[in-house]
Amino acid sequence: MKNVTITVDEGVLEWARVEAARRGSSVSRMVGEMLADKMRHDDAYERAYREWQFDDRRWMSDGQAPFARDEIYAERLARFR
């Protein structure tokens, strides 16, 4: 583990102290956990975006509707007859 010095406003530091105490943690540990969570979230987002971007499946249609309107609603319409 490495130490890092950060600069924050007094109000932010006070909130961080109270929040860390509420969680039963230190400000240092809480900030470290927040950064790790942010890193995991961003990595997961980037990974999902890249997978989507390079997805070779083709979602485009040939311009024809896959189902006729009557086929889609036939079951529902039968209930009211």
C-alpha positions as CSV (number, residue, x, y, z in Angstrom):
1,M,0.0,0.0,0.0
2,K,1.1,3.5,-0.7
3,N,0.4,6.8,1.2
4,V,-1.2,9.7,-0.7
5,T,-1.7,13.3,0.5
6,I,-4.9,15.0,-0.6
7,T,-6.2,18.5,-0.1
8,V,-9.9,19.0,0.7
9,D,-12.1,21.8,2.0
10,E,-12.7,21.8,5.8
11,G,-16.4,21.0,5.3
12,V,-15.5,18.0,3.1
13,L,-13.0,16.8,5.7
14,E,-15.5,17.1,8.5
15,W,-18.1,15.1,6.5
16,A,-15.5,12.5,5.8
17,R,-14.5,12.2,9.4
18,V,-18.2,11.8,10.5
19,E,-18.9,9.3,7.6
20,A,-15.8,7.2,8.4
21,A,-16.8,7.1,12.1
22,R,-20.3,6.1,11.2
23,R,-18.9,3.3,9.1
24,G,-16.4,2.3,11.8
25,S,-13.5,3.1,9.5
26,S,-10.8,5.7,9.0
27,V,-10.9,8.5,6.5
28,S,-7.9,7.0,4.8
29,R,-9.5,3.5,4.4
30,M,-12.9,5.0,3.4
31,V,-11.2,7.1,0.6
32,G,-9.2,4.1,-0.5
33,E,-12.4,2.0,-0.7
34,M,-14.2,4.8,-2.6
35,L,-11.4,5.0,-5.2
36,A,-11.3,1.2,-5.6
37,D,-15.1,1.1,-6.1
38,K,-14.8,3.9,-8.7
39,M,-12.1,2.0,-10.5
40,R,-14.1,-1.3,-10.6
41,H,-17.2,0.6,-11.8
42,D,-15.2,2.4,-14.6
43,D,-13.4,-0.8,-15.6
44,A,-16.7,-2.7,-15.9
45,Y,-18.3,0.1,-17.9
46,E,-15.3,0.3,-20.3
47,R,-15.3,-3.5,-20.7
48,A,-19.0,-3.6,-21.5
49,Y,-18.6,-0.7,-23.9
50,R,-15.8,-2.4,-25.8
51,E,-17.7,-5.7,-26.0
52,W,-20.7,-3.8,-27.4
53,Q,-18.5,-1.8,-29.8
54,F,-16.9,-4.9,-31.3
55,D,-19.9,-7.1,-31.2
56,D,-20.0,-8.7,-34.7
57,R,-23.6,-9.8,-34.5
58,R,-25.9,-8.0,-36.9
59,W,-29.0,-6.6,-35.3
60,M,-30.2,-4.9,-38.5
61,S,-33.1,-6.4,-40.3
62,D,-33.6,-6.8,-44.0
63,G,-36.3,-4.1,-43.9
64,Q,-39.1,-6.7,-43.6
65,A,-41.1,-6.9,-40.4
66,P,-40.4,-10.2,-38.6
67,F,-44.1,-10.7,-37.8
68,A,-47.3,-9.4,-39.3
69,R,-49.4,-7.1,-37.0
70,D,-52.3,-9.6,-37.1
71,E,-49.9,-12.4,-35.9
72,I,-48.7,-10.3,-33.0
73,Y,-52.2,-9.4,-31.7
74,A,-54.1,-12.6,-32.7
75,E,-54.0,-14.1,-29.2
76,R,-55.1,-10.9,-27.5
77,L,-57.9,-10.3,-29.9
78,A,-59.1,-13.9,-29.5
79,R,-59.8,-13.2,-25.8
80,F,-62.3,-10.5,-26.7
81,R,-64.3,-12.4,-29.3
